[in-house]
Amino acid sequence: MAETLLELDDVHTFIGQHHILQGVTLAVRRDAVTVLLGRNGAGKTTTLRTIVGLLRPARGSVRLEGRPIHGLRPHAIVRRGIGFVPEGQGIFATLTVDENLRVARLGSDAGAPARLARVFELFPDLARFRAARAGTLSGGQKQMLSIARALVNPNRLLLVDEPSKGLAPIVIEHLVEALRAMKAHATVLLVEQNFAMAQALADDFYLIDDGRTVHHGPMAALVADDALKKRYLGI
């Protein structure tokens, strides 16, 4: 059994007066891809934003390698080795690809050149358009840049929110290949509505419904459970 890297225990999070997370509990195994699934509005993005400190839980705990991080500011959480790839990409459109990657770096260390080389190996389009402004890239290339910005740092855990949203099927195929290759270098917690992509990537799944964790297990078990997929995912 792989070691647990990240744990959430009975996490409750409010946005204003709205009680969005009402008891999310999960454990992310080191060196695995774990996918959060659920209908729109179930609380998946709020879970990622709570982990990275953009939202603070009213109750419950978030622990990285057994140490609580739920009371820390986002910059302190990121420096503990968590990279966040938000929905909507979050890149700087007026900066070049190179400048976006430089801005994302938290500092310089001996492994930085190797990580940058790995980024360009995973995403050859970014190598070809290093001098291009990010705003001129295609939708798929922008998503690749968004993920690449999280890979230039020595992150142990990547939180990736809806990477396939709005992308063409052929681009999604390339993204799946890149995310699968990333698994050798970082643990991934993925939010993804595209079930085929989730099935291709995930080792483990958690189902969230109305802000609560309702089911979890090996991804293969969910793939085989038609009743569970229909009840919580509508498929």
Residue pairs with C-beta under 8 A, 6 or more apart in sequence:
1 29
2 29
2 30
2 31
2 32
3 29
3 30
4 27
4 28
4 29
4 30
5 28
5 29
5 30
5 64
5 65
5 156
5 157
5 187
6 26
6 27
6 28
6 51
6 62
6 63
6 64
6 157
6 187
6 189
7 26
7 27
7 28
7 61
7 62
7 63
7 66
8 24
8 25
8 26
8 27
8 47
8 50
8 51
8 60
8 61
8 62
8 63
9 25
9 60
9 61
9 63
10 23
10 24
10 25
10 59
10 60
10 61
11 21
11 23
11 24
11 25
11 47
11 50
11 57
11 59
11 60
11 61
11 62
11 70
12 19
12 21
12 22
12 23
12 57
12 58
12 59
12 60
13 20
13 21
13 43
13 46
13 47
13 50
13 55
13 56
13 57
13 58
14 20
14 58
15 46
15 55
19 211
20 43
20 46
20 211
21 43
21 46
21 47
21 50
21 57
21 211
22 43
22 210
22 211
22 212
23 60
23 211
23 212
23 213
24 43
24 47
24 50
24 60
24 208
24 211
24 212
24 213
25 60
25 213
26 34
26 36
26 47
26 206
26 213
26 216
28 34
28 157
28 187
28 189
28 204
29 187
29 203
29 204
30 156
30 187
31 183
31 187
32 183
32 187
32 188
32 203
32 204
33 179
33 183
33 187
33 188
33 190
33 201
33 202
33 203
33 204
34 187
34 188
34 189
34 190
34 202
34 203
34 204
34 205
34 206
35 189
35 190
35 191
35 192
35 198
35 201
35 202
35 204
35 205
35 206
35 219
36 44
36 47
36 48
36 189
36 190
36 191
36 192
36 205
36 206
36 208
37 44
37 192
37 195
37 198
37 205
37 206
37 207
37 208
37 222
37 232
37 233
38 44
38 207
38 208
38 209
38 232
38 233
39 209
39 232
39 233
39 234
40 193
42 208
42 209
42 210
42 211
43 208
43 210
43 211
43 212
44 161
44 191
44 208
45 87
45 161
45 162
45 191
46 55
46 211
47 191
47 208
48 84
48 159
48 161
48 189
48 191
49 55
50 56
50 57
50 62
50 70
51 62
51 69
51 77
51 82
51 159
51 189
52 74
52 77
52 78
52 82
52 84
52 159
53 69
53 70
53 72
53 73
53 74
53 76
53 77
54 74
56 70
56 71
57 70
60 70
61 68
61 70
62 68
62 69
62 70
63 69
63 70
64 77
64 80
64 81
64 82
64 157
69 76
69 77
69 80
72 80
78 84
78 106
78 153
79 106
81 153
81 154
81 155
81 156
81 157
82 155
82 156
82 157
82 158
82 159
83 149
83 150
83 151
83 153
83 155
83 157
83 158
83 159
83 186
84 150
84 158
84 159
84 161
85 146
85 147
85 149
85 150
85 158
85 159
85 160
85 161
85 163
86 146
86 161
87 161
87 162
87 165
87 191
89 142
89 143
89 145
89 146
90 146
90 149
91 100
91 134
91 142
91 145
91 146
91 149
92 99
92 100
92 103
92 134
93 133
93 134
93 135
94 133
94 134
94 135
95 103
95 133
95 134
96 130
96 131
96 132
96 133
96 134
97 126
97 129
97 130
97 131
97 132
97 134
97 137
97 145
98 130
98 131
100 134
100 145
100 149
101 116
101 119
101 145
101 148
101 149
101 152
104 149
104 150
104 152
104 153
105 112
105 152
105 153
106 153
109 154
111 154
112 152
115 151
115 152
115 153
115 154
116 152
118 151
118 185
119 126
119 148
119 151
119 152
120 126
120 127
122 148
122 151
122 178
122 181
122 182
123 141
123 144
123 145
123 147
123 148
123 178
125 137
125 140
125 141
125 144
126 141
126 144
126 145
126 148
129 137
129 141
134 142
134 145
137 145
138 171
139 166
139 167
139 168
139 171
140 167
140 168
140 171
140 174
140 175
143 163
143 167
143 171
143 175
144 175
144 178
146 163
147 158
147 160
147 163
147 175
147 178
147 179
147 182
150 158
150 160
151 158
151 182
151 185
151 186
155 186
156 186
156 187
157 186
157 187
157 188
157 189
158 182
158 186
158 187
158 188
158 189
159 189
160 179
160 188
160 189
160 190
160 191
160 192
161 191
162 191
162 192
162 193
163 175
163 179
163 190
163 192
164 172
164 175
164 192
164 193
164 194
164 197
165 193
167 175
172 194
172 197
175 197
176 197
176 200
176 201
179 188
179 190
179 201
180 200
180 201
182 188
188 201
190 198
190 201
190 202
192 198
192 201
195 229
195 233
195 235
198 205
198 219
199 219
199 223
202 219
203 218
203 219
204 216
204 217
204 218
204 219
205 215
205 216
205 217
205 218
205 219
205 222
206 213
206 215
206 216
207 213
207 214
207 215
207 216
207 222
207 228
207 232
207 233
208 214
209 232
214 232
215 222
215 228
215 232
222 228
222 229
229 235
